[in-house]
């Protein structure tokens, strides 16, 4: 099934079930007011949501409304946990090669992750706000999953069973702030502003054969200012699948239902697929000619991130964001 959150009813929004073709939706206050409430009692609530989903798809829904992605928040407007990985180690290798750094061998066997800010995500059509273009504004096209409760020490097989939902994410980075932060040895903070997630989150079964239990085998299509920037396949070159990433996070802690785990920038070894972020393209330019030629985003620039099924139909709806100066 497909679920979304409308920007009404408070900070956590209002949960709606969305039809497969993303044309209709229905609020379900009698079942769960918010997506987090549904995730907290998933075993009991998911079957009830599935009944509404079936009715929406077969024309039997009594309270259906037109679905408008512009009215959506991220499916979880805020979350208990947002941990983003770097599952496409090819991407990490490029970044390090561009700055002349060696690639530690353990990067291929042990996931690299950071803990992002999850108190205030932005909607899929909200602006990317910044105070200064000089911060080096970059998009990052990624896939993310939402988990159920995960025990400390859970195995990848355990974690696979706890994947509740799949969605897309634009994990915005402020590239020119990253070097100074990392040099302090304490990770990202200022360089990672609010992330935006796709209008719709879907249960893995909606992906059909494109979901193998841990990866999505479909291209993630990115347009910058209406021009195709990249379409790397999310299932190719993913060194660590989602069960591995979740197990990495759960090594020393429990995860609460509603935790979000990201893939990191989707990246393919095949350069003809383009890139999922500006930094990767700039790294390739640096390796080839000694310096980058592609600029970071400026005020007024637009990014669109979307994934379609084999028939060309959008699965999650599109993230569409424009860079704007934060209002004074």
C-alpha positions, 0 to 999 in steps of 0.5 A: 500500500501507499501512505502519505502525510498531509500538512494539516492536523498539527506538527505530525500531520494527518495520515492518508492512504493513497491509491496506487496511481497517486490520484486519490487519497483518504484520511483514516482518523478512525484507524490512525491519525498519524503515520507514527501512530500506525507504525507504533501498532503496525501489526494491528493497524496495517491490515485496516489500512490495506482494506482502505487501500484496496477500496481506493484502487477498486473505486469503493472508497466512500471518502476519497479525495483528490491527492495533491503532492503539493499538500504533503509533508514528508511521510514522517514530518519528524522521526525518532531516528534518522541515520544515513549510510553510504551504501554505495562505496563507489561514491565514497571511493570517488570522493576520496580519490578526488582529494588524493586520500587513500581508501581504507579497506574496511570501508568495503566491509563496514558501513559508514553512517551518520546520524542526521537531524530528524526533529524537523524534515521538510515537505517534498515540494518545500524550498531548500532554504539557505542563508548563503550560496557560498555554503555549497548547496548540493542535493543527494538523491537517495532511497530510505526505509522506515523500520519497525522495532529492532532489537539491539544486536539484530542480524541482517535477517532479523532487520529484513523482517522489520522493513515497513516502508520504502521512500525517496529522500533528498539529503541536502548537503552544504559541501563547503561547510563539510571539510571544517566540520570533519576536521574536528573529528566529530562528524556532520552537523551544520553541513546537513540541513533539513532533508525532504522525503518523497510525497508517498511511502510504500510497503515493499510489496508495491515494488514487485520484482524490483525489491529483493528484500534489501535493495530497489532495482530501479533507476533513481532519476534526477533532473536539475533545472529541468535537464536530466542529471542522472539516473543511477540504478539503486540496486546496482553497486549497493555494497551494503543493502538495507538489512546490513545498514539497519543491523549496523545501527542496531549493533549497540542500540534498539531502534524504535518503530518509525526509525528511518535508514538512508542509503546514501547517494545512489551511485553507479560505476557505469558513468553513463548513468550520471550522478545522484549529487553535484559533488560526485560530478565535481569529483569526476571532473577533478580526477579528469582535469584537476578541478571541478567545473560544475557549480553547486546550486544557487538561489532559484535552481530546481531539483527533481528526484523521482523513481518510476516502475517498469511501465513508467508510472511514478511510484513515490511521487516526485521530490521537487525543490527550489533553492531559496534564501531563508526569509528574514 
